[in-house]
């Protein structure tokens, strides 16, 4: 398993981690298999979405902030970040990638994103590569 850090600058932010994950896969020597990309944080997530248009990650993050508001009076969690926990649960803390020819199989416009919902922080991302 390989691990790298992601440092975020905002409370809510999607960061493209495709190159870091791709490098780990390439360095593994696995030509065909699966990679699991996982973050061990309860207020962060991993997702796959468009990385060609830089406005898409901001649109996703902004809409999540609109739909799941910070400080909703119904929240009972004392830390004040219940919205971040909910967003993390909706996205999920991991993604599975198919590896073919030593590279992750992604669509033309797809990238792998680390989703920060309670930043700014420095977070960990783990990548486990499994050959077939």
Secondary structure, DSSP 8 states (H G I E B T S, - for coil): -EEEEEE-SSSSEEEE-HHHHHHHHHHHT-SEEEEEEE---TTEEEEEEE-SSTHHHHHHHHHHHHHS-TT-TT---TTS-HHHHHHHHHH-SEEEEEEETTEE---TTEEEEEEESS-S-EEEEEEEEEE-
